Amino acid sequence: MDDPGADSARTTLVVIFGGQSAEHDVSCVTAAHVLRAVDRDKYSVLAIGIDRGGQWHLAEGAMAALDRGPDSLPARLDAAGRDVASAPILSAAASTGPVVVMPLLHGPLGEDGTIQGLLELMDLPYVGTGVLGSALGMDKAMAKQALASFGIPQPRFVALRDHQVTPQRLNEVIATLGLPLFVKPANMGSSVGVAKVTDADHMMTAVRAALDYDEWVVCEEAIVGREIEVAVLGNIDARASVAGEIIPGNDFYDYEDKYVTDGASLVIPADLDAEQSRTVRELAIRVFDALRCEGLARVDFFFEPDGRGFLCNEVNTMPGFTPISMYPKLWQATGVSYPELIDRLVELALERHTRRRRNTTR
């Protein structure tokens, strides 16, 4: 097992994965891919898995496999091992020298500002967006309201809390948005809990299914258009990757399409003219800044070529890094390799931490 204190010249990269959300498995796959790409000459690795019950574990099996070589790592890490407490294990890592935390957690209780708040309290640099931006990006309803205040074009939507869901209210939503429409949990990602509603009889079923994951749901008009995604990297002066296009293998780009069947086609770069490419990349940075994102994010758009143009669908502040994920592929096409991407994210984490500490009285 890699000893974080063995070489003080290296930065300890604390990789946290797993978590309690429905995206637990996605996180475990993401973490395996990241560990495979880590430059061991630059970083010592401390892998921590959070199981579905919220218990933290020292993932000694993953670290032992990494010591044998990247090819020894499984395709999916197991969030298991010796039980550890969050604060002591992070404090121990920080006591050995430079440390950067990479919270590869998707969904609630990880991507939503919760673990970011813990790391802020512990005064530790970490990869990705801070507490406010993470919370906004995770909550689709609040993100859409914030983006609307900045004049960002997006599909029409209605947000509902669980106690507001009645047959009459859902009929009003259908009258407002038309059919078909999409129903989504406000606080969830990877298309978990998302349903396409094509007739009024299935509306209540779809909403109740979404409410299994969150007390807020977002109902959104169905867009007939192309799905365009842009990766953003940076802090204050963020830059956008080339745009990519997703051609779903299923009726829409759902969880199975993303992580199980690999049925979707990813077209990189997207078939856009120079003006369209410039527009969507600039719009992605506007979205990134409006939601106070930092480090990284993937901004997803619908494109109506003969209609409203680019419409922001959502923002993912901790996009997947699985072998078939769009974020690393977009940067690879832009000229940033996977190991370089990890290095840049670590640098951005340190820069942000230093900058933020200047504004904090201690």
C-alpha positions as CSV (number, residue, x, y, z in Angstrom):
1,M,0.0,0.0,0.0
2,D,1.2,3.5,-0.9
3,D,2.5,5.3,2.2
4,P,1.5,9.0,1.9
5,G,4.4,10.0,4.1
6,A,7.0,8.0,2.2
7,D,8.0,10.8,-0.1
8,S,7.3,14.4,1.1
9,A,8.2,15.7,-2.3
10,R,5.0,14.2,-3.7
11,T,1.5,15.6,-3.2
12,T,-0.9,13.2,-1.5
13,L,-3.9,12.9,-3.7
14,V,-6.9,11.8,-1.5
15,V,-9.4,10.1,-3.8
16,I,-12.8,9.8,-2.2
17,F,-15.4,7.7,-4.0
18,G,-18.6,5.7,-3.6
19,G,-21.1,7.6,-1.5
20,Q,-24.7,7.2,-0.5
21,S,-26.5,8.4,-3.6
22,A,-28.0,6.3,-6.4
23,E,-24.9,7.1,-8.4
24,H,-22.6,5.1,-6.1
25,D,-21.7,2.6,-8.8
26,V,-20.8,5.3,-11.3
27,S,-18.5,6.9,-8.7
28,C,-16.7,3.6,-8.1
29,V,-16.0,3.2,-11.8
30,T,-14.9,6.8,-12.1
31,A,-12.4,6.4,-9.3
32,A,-10.9,3.3,-10.8
33,H,-10.3,5.2,-14.1
34,V,-8.7,8.2,-12.3
35,L,-6.4,6.0,-10.2
36,R,-5.2,4.3,-13.4
37,A,-4.1,7.6,-14.8
38,V,-2.5,9.1,-11.7
39,D,1.2,9.9,-12.2
40,R,2.9,8.0,-9.3
41,D,6.0,10.1,-9.6
42,K,4.0,13.2,-8.7
43,Y,1.4,11.9,-6.3
44,S,1.1,9.4,-3.5
45,V,-2.5,8.1,-3.4
46,L,-4.9,7.7,-0.5
47,A,-8.1,6.0,-1.6
48,I,-11.2,6.3,0.6
49,G,-14.4,4.6,-0.1
50,I,-17.8,5.7,1.3
51,D,-20.3,2.8,1.4
52,R,-24.0,3.1,0.8
53,G,-24.6,3.5,4.5
54,G,-22.2,6.5,4.8
55,Q,-19.3,4.7,6.5
56,W,-15.9,5.7,5.4
57,H,-13.3,3.0,4.6
58,L,-9.6,3.0,3.8
59,A,-9.6,1.3,0.4
60,E,-6.5,-0.7,1.0
61,G,-7.3,-3.2,-1.7
62,A,-7.4,-0.5,-4.3
63,M,-4.1,1.0,-3.1
64,A,-2.5,-2.4,-3.1
65,A,-3.6,-3.1,-6.6
66,L,-2.3,0.3,-7.7
67,D,1.1,-0.5,-6.2
68,R,1.2,-3.6,-8.4
69,G,0.5,-1.4,-11.4
70,P,-2.4,0.4,-13.0
71,D,-3.4,-2.7,-14.9
72,S,-4.0,-4.5,-11.6
73,L,-6.9,-2.2,-10.7
74,P,-10.4,-3.6,-11.2
75,A,-12.8,-1.9,-13.5
76,R,-14.8,-0.8,-10.5
77,L,-13.4,0.0,-7.0
78,D,-15.1,-1.5,-4.0
79,A,-16.0,1.1,-1.3
80,A,-14.9,-1.3,1.5
81,G,-11.9,-1.8,3.8
82,R,-10.9,-0.8,7.2
83,D,-13.4,1.6,8.9
84,V,-12.0,5.1,9.3
85,A,-13.5,8.4,10.5
86,S,-13.6,11.2,8.0
87,A,-11.8,14.0,10.0
88,P,-9.0,11.9,11.5
89,I,-8.1,10.2,8.2
90,L,-8.0,13.5,6.3
91,S,-6.0,15.2,9.1
92,A,-3.5,12.4,9.0
93,A,-3.1,12.8,5.3
94,A,-2.6,16.5,5.6
95,S,0.0,16.1,8.4
96,T,2.4,14.3,6.0
97,G,2.8,17.2,3.6
98,P,0.9,18.7,0.6
99,V,-2.5,17.2,0.1
100,V,-5.3,17.7,-2.4
101,V,-8.6,16.0,-2.1
102,M,-10.4,14.7,-5.2
103,P,-14.0,14.0,-4.2
104,L,-15.2,11.8,-7.0
105,L,-18.7,11.6,-5.7
106,H,-21.7,11.9,-7.9
107,G,-25.2,13.0,-6.7
108,P,-26.5,14.0,-3.3
109,L,-24.2,13.8,-0.2
110,G,-21.1,14.4,-2.3
111,E,-21.6,16.5,-5.4
112,D,-24.1,18.9,-3.7
113,G,-21.8,20.9,-1.5
114,T,-21.9,18.6,1.5
115,I,-18.4,17.1,1.4
116,Q,-17.1,20.4,0.0
117,G,-18.3,22.0,3.3
118,L,-16.4,19.4,5.3
119,L,-13.3,20.1,3.4
120,E,-13.7,23.8,3.8
121,L,-13.9,23.4,7.5
122,M,-10.8,21.3,7.5
123,D,-8.9,23.9,5.4
124,L,-8.1,21.4,2.7
125,P,-7.7,22.1,-1.0
126,Y,-10.0,20.0,-3.1
127,V,-10.8,19.5,-6.8
128,G,-14.0,21.1,-8.1
129,T,-16.6,23.7,-7.3
130,G,-17.1,25.1,-3.8
131,V,-20.1,24.8,-1.5
132,L,-22.5,27.3,-3.2
133,G,-21.7,26.3,-6.8
134,S,-21.9,22.6,-6.0
135,A,-25.3,23.0,-4.3
136,L,-26.7,25.1,-7.2
137,G,-25.4,22.8,-9.9
138,M,-26.9,19.8,-8.1
139,D,-30.3,21.3,-7.7
140,K,-31.8,21.5,-11.2
141,A,-34.6,23.7,-10.0
142,M,-32.4,26.3,-8.4
143,A,-29.8,26.2,-11.2
144,K,-32.5,26.9,-13.7
145,Q,-33.8,29.8,-11.7
146,A,-30.3,31.2,-11.3
147,L,-29.6,30.8,-15.0
148,A,-32.8,32.5,-15.9
149,S,-31.7,35.6,-13.9
150,F,-28.6,35.8,-16.0
151,G,-30.6,35.5,-19.3
152,I,-29.2,32.1,-20.2
153,P,-31.6,30.5,-22.7
154,Q,-33.0,27.2,-21.6
155,P,-36.1,24.9,-22.1
156,R,-39.3,25.9,-20.4
157,F,-39.8,24.2,-17.0
158,V,-41.9,23.9,-13.9
159,A,-40.5,22.9,-10.5
160,L,-42.7,21.2,-7.9
161,R,-42.3,20.2,-4.3
162,D,-43.8,16.9,-3.1
163,H,-46.7,18.5,-1.3
164,Q,-47.6,20.5,-4.4
165,V,-48.2,17.4,-6.5
166,T,-51.9,16.9,-7.2
167,P,-53.7,15.7,-10.3
168,Q,-55.0,19.2,-10.9
169,R,-51.5,20.7,-10.6
170,L,-50.0,18.1,-13.0
171,N,-52.7,18.8,-15.5
172,E,-51.7,22.5,-15.3
173,V,-48.1,21.6,-15.9
174,I,-49.0,19.6,-19.0
175,A,-51.1,22.5,-20.3
176,T,-48.1,24.8,-19.8
177,L,-45.4,22.6,-21.2
178,G,-47.2,20.3,-23.6
179,L,-46.5,16.7,-24.3
180,P,-44.2,14.9,-24.4
181,L,-42.3,16.3,-21.4
182,F,-39.5,15.1,-19.1
183,V,-39.8,14.6,-15.3
184,K,-36.6,14.6,-13.3
185,P,-35.6,14.6,-9.6
186,A,-34.2,18.0,-8.9
187,N,-31.2,16.7,-7.0
188,M,-29.9,13.7,-8.9
189,G,-27.6,13.0,-11.9
190,S,-26.7,10.4,-14.4
191,S,-30.3,10.4,-15.6
192,V,-31.4,8.5,-12.5
193,G,-35.1,8.8,-11.9
194,V,-35.7,10.6,-15.3
195,A,-38.8,9.7,-17.3
196,K,-40.2,10.8,-20.6
197,V,-44.0,11.4,-20.3
198,T,-45.9,11.0,-23.5
199,D,-49.5,10.9,-22.2
200,A,-51.3,12.4,-19.2
201,D,-52.1,9.0,-17.7
202,H,-48.5,8.4,-16.9
203,M,-47.7,11.8,-15.5
204,M,-48.4,11.0,-11.8
205,T,-46.4,7.7,-12.0
206,A,-43.4,9.5,-13.4
207,V,-43.5,12.2,-10.8
208,R,-43.9,9.7,-7.9
209,A,-40.9,7.8,-9.3
210,A,-38.8,11.0,-9.3
211,L,-39.9,11.8,-5.8
212,D,-38.3,8.6,-4.6
213,Y,-35.0,10.4,-5.1
214,D,-35.8,14.0,-4.0
215,E,-38.6,16.1,-2.6
216,W,-38.4,18.4,-5.6
217,V,-39.1,17.5,-9.2
218,V,-38.5,19.4,-12.4
219,C,-40.9,19.1,-15.3
220,E,-39.3,20.2,-18.5
221,E,-40.6,20.6,-22.1
222,A,-39.2,17.9,-24.5
223,I,-36.9,19.5,-27.0
224,V,-36.6,18.2,-30.6
225,G,-33.0,19.0,-31.2
226,R,-29.4,17.9,-31.0
227,E,-27.6,17.2,-27.6
228,I,-24.4,19.2,-27.4
229,E,-22.0,19.1,-24.5
230,V,-19.0,21.3,-23.6
231,A,-16.3,20.6,-21.0
232,V,-15.1,23.6,-18.9
233,L,-11.8,23.8,-17.0
234,G,-10.5,26.6,-14.9
235,N,-11.2,28.9,-12.0
236,I,-11.5,32.7,-12.7
237,D,-10.4,32.5,-16.3
238,A,-12.0,29.2,-17.4
239,R,-11.7,27.8,-20.9
240,A,-14.0,25.6,-22.9
241,S,-13.3,22.4,-24.8
242,V,-14.4,21.7,-28.3
243,A,-18.1,20.8,-28.4
244,G,-19.2,17.2,-28.6
245,E,-22.6,15.7,-29.6
246,I,-24.4,12.8,-28.1
247,I,-26.6,10.7,-30.4
248,P,-28.6,8.5,-27.9
249,G,-29.0,4.8,-28.5
250,N,-32.3,4.8,-26.6
251,D,-35.2,7.2,-26.7
252,F,-33.2,9.6,-24.7
253,Y,-29.7,9.6,-23.1
254,D,-30.6,7.6,-20.0
255,Y,-28.6,5.8,-17.3
256,E,-28.4,2.5,-19.3
257,D,-27.2,4.4,-22.4
258,K,-24.5,6.2,-20.4
259,Y,-23.1,3.4,-18.2
260,V,-24.4,0.0,-19.2
261,T,-24.8,-0.6,-22.9
262,D,-22.6,2.2,-24.3
263,G,-25.2,2.5,-27.0
264,A,-24.9,6.2,-27.5
265,S,-22.7,7.6,-30.2
266,L,-20.3,10.4,-29.1
267,V,-19.3,12.7,-32.0
268,I,-16.2,14.8,-31.1
269,P,-16.0,17.5,-32.3
270,A,-19.7,18.1,-33.0
271,D,-20.7,18.9,-36.5
272,L,-21.1,22.7,-36.0
273,D,-19.9,25.6,-38.1
274,A,-17.3,28.0,-36.7
275,E,-19.9,30.5,-35.4
276,Q,-22.1,27.8,-33.8
277,S,-19.0,26.3,-32.1
278,R,-17.9,29.7,-30.8
279,T,-21.4,30.5,-29.5
280,V,-21.9,27.3,-27.5
281,R,-18.4,27.5,-26.0
282,E,-18.9,31.1,-24.9
283,L,-22.3,30.2,-23.5
284,A,-20.8,27.3,-21.6
285,I,-18.4,29.6,-19.8
286,R,-21.3,32.1,-19.1
287,V,-23.2,29.2,-17.4
288,F,-20.0,28.1,-15.5
289,D,-19.5,31.6,-14.2
290,A,-23.2,32.3,-13.4
291,L,-23.4,29.2,-11.2
292,R,-20.0,30.0,-9.5
293,C,-18.4,26.8,-10.7
294,E,-14.7,26.3,-10.4
295,G,-12.2,23.6,-11.4
296,L,-14.4,21.7,-13.8
297,A,-17.9,21.2,-15.1
298,R,-19.7,19.8,-18.1
299,V,-22.4,22.0,-19.5
300,D,-25.1,20.3,-21.5
301,F,-27.2,21.9,-24.2
302,F,-30.0,21.2,-26.6
303,F,-29.6,22.7,-30.0
304,E,-32.5,23.8,-32.1
305,P,-30.8,24.8,-35.4
306,D,-34.0,26.3,-36.9
307,G,-35.5,27.5,-33.6
308,R,-34.1,29.0,-30.4
309,G,-30.5,27.9,-30.9
310,F,-28.6,26.6,-27.9
311,L,-30.6,25.9,-24.8
312,C,-28.8,25.0,-21.5
313,N,-30.1,21.7,-20.2
314,E,-28.0,21.2,-17.1
315,V,-24.6,21.5,-15.5
316,N,-22.6,18.7,-14.0
317,T,-20.0,19.9,-11.5
318,M,-18.4,16.5,-11.1
319,P,-18.8,14.8,-14.4
320,G,-18.0,11.2,-14.8
321,F,-14.5,10.0,-15.7
322,T,-15.4,6.6,-16.9
323,P,-13.8,5.2,-20.1
324,I,-16.9,6.3,-22.1
325,S,-17.5,9.6,-20.3
326,M,-17.7,12.8,-22.4
327,Y,-15.7,15.1,-20.1
328,P,-12.2,13.6,-20.6
329,K,-12.9,12.7,-24.2
330,L,-13.7,16.4,-24.9
331,W,-10.4,17.5,-23.4
332,Q,-8.5,14.9,-25.2
333,A,-9.9,16.2,-28.4
334,T,-8.9,19.7,-27.3
335,G,-5.3,18.7,-26.7
336,V,-5.3,17.9,-23.0
337,S,-4.5,14.3,-22.1
338,Y,-6.0,12.4,-19.2
339,P,-2.9,12.7,-16.9
340,E,-2.5,16.3,-17.9
341,L,-6.2,16.9,-17.0
342,I,-5.6,15.5,-13.5
343,D,-2.5,17.7,-13.0
344,R,-4.4,20.7,-14.1
345,L,-7.3,20.0,-11.7
346,V,-4.9,19.6,-8.8
347,E,-3.2,22.9,-9.7
348,L,-6.6,24.6,-9.8
349,A,-7.5,23.2,-6.5
350,L,-4.4,24.6,-4.9
351,E,-4.8,28.0,-6.6
352,R,-8.4,28.3,-5.4
353,H,-7.5,27.2,-1.9
354,T,-4.7,29.8,-1.7
355,R,-7.0,32.5,-3.1
356,R,-9.9,31.7,-0.8
357,R,-7.7,31.7,2.3
358,R,-6.8,35.3,1.6
359,N,-10.4,36.2,2.2
360,T,-10.8,34.1,5.4
361,T,-9.9,35.3,8.9
362,R,-8.2,32.5,10.9
